[in-house]
Amino acid sequence: MRLVLEKPFLTSDQRMSGVLNDSVTVGVLLAMIFGAITFYLYSRMMQNEKRVGLLENLLLSLKMSTEASLMGADMLGPEYVEPVSGSTPLKEEDVDTMDEDKYAEMLKEMPTLTEKEEKEKEDVTRKMDANYESMSLKELQALGRQKGLSVHSVKKKDLIDSLKNLDVSGSEPVPGDMGGFSVSLAEIVPVTTPTDA
């Protein structure tokens, strides 16, 4: 009896997958080696740049100290400057004096803001502080409705422009109006020229 050992037979797909696995492994190893070499060269280059920078600083400080010693201390400037004149106290005629009662009267004579002017000033400040761009569309619509604007299907930019125009003009809009500028004839101040006088 004769025993015949059969060799395992590999198909072409199995041979190709083995070759492919080997080539992928070699490719990964080559990429890792290339990356390690690149990192090593980059770190060496950075160390050399630091050394060159330190050497430049050292040479510059040596050069400056050598120049200073060759030129002498006078070239660098004095360490202390002598004053030209001494301090002198103020003379009585150089000082303005005012009586406290007179000063209190001057303060009383200064014009003060009336309540209406103060309220207008607060309104202007509040209007100036309004940051419409940071508000949402719903907040802008609510504010527009409160001020009498028509806000139905109005874009945010147009609504912001209308509110700003309202703040500048200070007048209440006509319902349904987008808040343009309105000027009454009573607000127009006649301009006088020197020839009119």
C-alpha positions in Angstrom: 0.0 0.0 0.0 1.3 3.3 -1.0 0.4 6.5 0.8 0.3 9.6 -1.3 0.3 12.8 0.5 -1.5 15.5 -1.5 -0.3 19.0 -1.4 -2.9 21.5 -0.4 -4.0 23.2 -3.5 -4.5 27.0 -3.4 -6.9 28.8 -5.6 -5.9 31.9 -7.5 -8.2 34.0 -5.1 -6.4 32.7 -2.1 -3.0 33.4 -3.7 -4.0 37.0 -4.6 -5.3 37.7 -1.1 -2.1 36.5 0.4 -0.1 38.7 -1.9 -2.4 41.6 -1.2 -2.1 41.1 2.5 1.7 41.1 2.3 1.8 44.2 0.1 -0.5 46.1 2.5 1.7 45.1 5.5 4.8 46.3 3.6 3.1 49.5 2.7 2.1 50.2 6.3 5.6 49.5 7.5 7.1 51.8 4.9 4.7 54.6 5.8 5.5 54.3 9.5 9.2 54.3 8.7 8.9 57.4 6.5 6.8 59.2 9.1 9.3 58.4 11.8 12.2 59.7 9.7 10.2 62.9 8.8 9.4 63.5 12.4 13.1 63.0 13.4 14.3 65.4 10.7 11.7 68.0 11.6 12.6 67.9 15.3 16.3 68.2 14.5 15.6 71.1 12.3 13.6 72.9 15.0 16.5 72.3 17.5 19.0 73.7 15.1 16.8 76.8 14.5 16.6 77.4 18.3 20.4 77.0 18.6 21.0 79.5 15.7 18.6 82.0 17.4 20.4 81.7 20.7 23.7 82.1 19.0 22.4 85.2 17.2 21.2 86.7 20.5 24.6 86.0 22.1 26.5 87.6 19.3 24.3 90.6 19.3 24.7 91.2 23.0 28.5 90.7 22.7 28.5 93.2 19.9 26.5 95.8 21.8 28.6 95.4 25.0 31.8 95.7 22.9 30.5 98.9 21.2 29.5 100.4 24.5 32.9 99.7 26.0 34.7 101.2 22.9 32.5 104.3 22.8 32.7 104.9 26.5 29.9 105.4 29.1 29.3 109.0 27.8 27.8 107.7 24.6 25.1 105.7 26.4 23.8 108.8 28.2 24.0 109.9 31.8 22.4 107.8 34.5 21.2 110.9 36.4 20.2 114.3 35.0 20.7 117.3 37.2 17.7 119.6 37.4 18.1 123.0 35.8 16.3 124.9 38.6 15.0 124.0 42.0 11.4 123.8 42.9 9.7 127.0 43.8 6.5 127.4 45.8 3.5 129.1 44.1 3.0 132.8 44.7 -0.2 134.1 46.0 -1.0 136.1 42.8 -0.6 132.8 40.8 -3.5 131.2 42.6 -7.1 132.1 41.8 -9.3 132.3 44.9 -13.0 132.4 45.1 -15.4 132.8 48.0 -17.4 129.7 48.9 -20.7 131.7 48.9 -20.0 133.1 45.5 -19.2 129.6 44.2 -22.5 128.3 45.6 -24.4 131.1 43.9 -22.7 130.3 40.6 -23.8 126.6 41.0 -27.4 127.7 41.7 -27.4 130.0 38.6 -26.4 127.1 36.3 -29.4 125.9 34.2 -30.9 122.6 35.2 -32.8 120.2 33.1 -36.5 120.2 33.5 -38.4 116.9 34.0 -39.5 116.9 30.4 -35.9 117.4 29.1 -34.7 114.7 31.4 -37.4 112.3 30.1 -36.4 113.1 26.5 -32.8 112.5 27.3 -33.6 109.2 28.9 -35.8 108.2 25.9 -32.9 109.1 23.5 -30.5 107.1 25.5 -32.8 104.1 25.7 -33.4 104.3 21.9 -29.7 104.6 21.3 -29.1 101.5 23.5 -31.6 99.4 21.6 -29.6 96.7 19.7 -32.2 95.5 17.2 -29.7 93.2 15.3 -29.3 91.0 18.4 -33.1 90.6 18.8 -35.0 87.7 17.3 -37.7 88.2 14.6 -40.5 87.5 17.1 -39.1 90.1 19.6 -38.8 92.6 16.8 -42.4 91.9 15.6 -43.7 92.4 19.2 -41.8 95.7 19.5 -43.0 96.8 16.1 -46.6 96.0 17.0 -46.1 98.0 20.3 -44.9 101.0 18.3 -47.8 100.7 15.8 -46.0 99.1 12.8 -47.5 96.6 10.4 -45.3 93.6 11.0 -47.1 90.9 9.0 -44.8 89.2 6.5 -42.0 91.8 6.9 -38.4 90.7 6.6 -36.2 91.2 9.7 -33.9 93.7 8.0 -36.8 95.9 6.9 -38.3 95.7 10.4 -35.0 96.7 11.9 -34.7 99.7 9.5 -38.3 100.8 10.3 -37.6 100.6 14.0 -34.4 102.6 13.6 -36.2 105.2 11.5 -38.8 105.5 14.2 -36.1 106.0 16.9 -34.5 108.8 14.8 -37.7 110.6 13.9 -39.3 110.2 17.3 -42.8 110.4 15.8 -45.4 107.7 16.1 -46.1 106.0 12.7 -49.4 105.8 11.0 -50.9 102.2 11.5 -49.8 100.1 8.5 -47.0 102.4 7.7 -43.4 101.1 7.7 -42.2 104.0 9.8 -40.6 106.4 7.3 -39.5 109.9 8.2 -42.2 112.5 8.7 -41.5 116.2 9.1 -44.1 118.7 10.0 -43.8 122.3 8.8 -43.8 123.5 12.4 -40.5 121.7 13.0 -38.7 123.5 10.1 -36.6 126.4 11.5 -36.2 129.3 9.1 -32.6 129.9 8.2 -31.5 133.6 8.5 -28.5 134.9 6.5 -26.5 138.0 7.4 -28.3 139.9 4.5 -31.7 139.2 6.1 -30.8 140.8 9.3 
